[in-house]
Amino acid sequence: MTELADRLGLNQSSVTRLVGRLNAAEFTYRDLCPDDKHGA
């Protein structure tokens, strides 16, 4: 989320909400990183 926020010129909180809305509309999906269990 941090890299995406930097590239979009938004703060991380705004990007998290944006991705949540995109996820709810089924434009994106969240998955767990198998190495460290962070969301991706």
N, C-alpha and C positions, 0 to 999 in steps of 0.2 A: 504494500500500500504506500509505503514511503517513496519508493521510486516512481510509482504512478502519480502520486501527489506532486512530486517535483516536476515531472514532465508536463503535468496539466496546469501547474501554477496554482494549485489549491492546497489547503491544509489537509492533513491526514484524516481528520474527522469528517470533512466534507466528502472526501473520496470514499471513505468507508460507507457513508450513507448512500452515495451515488451507486456504488457497487452493490449494495443491498437492494436498491430499487431495480437495478439491472438484473440481479439474480431473481428477484420476485417476478419479473417480466420474462424470465427464462432466456435472456440474452447472454447471460454468463452463468458459470457454476463455480462453486468453491470445492476445493479438494485439499486433502492433507498432504504435506510433504512427507514422504516416507522416512526421510533421514532425521527430521527434528520435530515433526508433528505440527509445524506452523501451518496456518491456512495459506492457500495459494489460489 
